Amino acid sequence: MADTGPGFDTETHAARLREQGYTIIPDFLSPEALAAVRAGLAPFLGSHNGRNNFEGYKTERVYTLVARGKVFEDIACDPRVLALLDRFLKPGYLLTASQAICIHPGETPQPVHHDDGFYTIPRPRPAISLSTIVAVDAFTAENGGTEIIPGSHVWDDAQVAGQYGGSRSTDAAENPQWLSQLQPLVMPAGACVVFLGTLLHRGGANRSSAPRLAFSNQYCEPWARTQENFFLGIPPQVARTLSPRLLELLGYGIWSPFMGHVTASHPLKTLEPDYVNAVLAQKP
Ligand SMILES: O=C(O)CCC(=O)C(=O)O
C-alpha cells in the first residue's frame, strides 16, 4: 500500500468523496514542488489560447504534462492520490488526462460538465474517472478558481440533462437553477481538489487582473478509453525513462486477461532497446 505520509487520513478524504463528490488536500505541494511546477510550466506558457469555448478562448492548456518534467512525473504518482484512487477505481487504473490550465483575465466561465461524461453509461452510477486539480496560483471566487456543485455526483441523467440543456455541446444553454448551485473552490496555491468524474463543475470566469494557473491529472478505470493517447503522445525515448508505476498508469500494462496487449506481447516489451515491431518483423 502506498505510504501517504503523516497527517493524511485517506479514509476521511474517501468519505468526503463519497458524500459530497470532492475533497481538498490543502498542503498537497511543498513550496519546493510548487516552485518546480512553476519553473517547469513557464517555457510552455504565453504563446497560445484555446480553440473553443470548452478549452477557453482566453485559456492556455499544456497537454501531456506528465511527460514534461520529473516534477510532473512524481505528482502523477503521488501516494495520497493513488491511495484515494485505490478506493474508487479497479487495480490497473489509467492516467486519462494530464494538462496545465492557465485561465487569463477576461475569460468567461467554462460550460458546466462532468469529467467522465465521455462514457455514455446511464447515471446515477459509480464514477468511471477521478480528477485532480492543483492550484498553482491561489484559487479565488474572482480569478477563475474551479466551481463545483457539491453532491451532483449522485445526480441522474435527467438532472444532468437539465444542466447541459440536454446536450454535450460546449455552447449548450445552461439551466440557471443549477448554475445558482455552483460554489467556487477557494484554496491556497499548492492545494489539490480531488473529485469524482460524475461531479458537475467548471473553470470559473477570470474577473481578476492576473492569470490563474493550475494543472489537472485525471485517472480512469482500466477498461475505459483514455482522453489522451499517451502511447502516441509520449515518444518511446521519453517513456523508457519513466518509472514502472508511471508506465503502468500510462497503459504499459495488461488489464486481465489480455486488454492492452501488443501483437500478443506485453506492452513493456515495446520499450526494450532491441524491440522490433512484430508487424514489420513478420512482414512476408
Ligand atoms: O480549470 C478548471 O478549473 C477546470 C477545468 C475543467 O474542468 C476542464 O477543463 O475539464
The ligand as an ORCA input file, in Angstrom:
! r2SCAN-3c Opt
* xyz 0 1
  O      -9.642     24.842    -14.897
  C     -10.539     24.477    -14.135
  O     -10.708     24.964    -13.033
  C     -11.472     23.370    -14.559
  C     -11.199     22.886    -15.934
  C     -12.060     21.742    -16.320
  O     -12.938     21.345    -15.627
  C     -11.830     21.071    -17.609
  O     -11.159     21.630    -18.475
  O     -12.368     19.958    -17.804
*
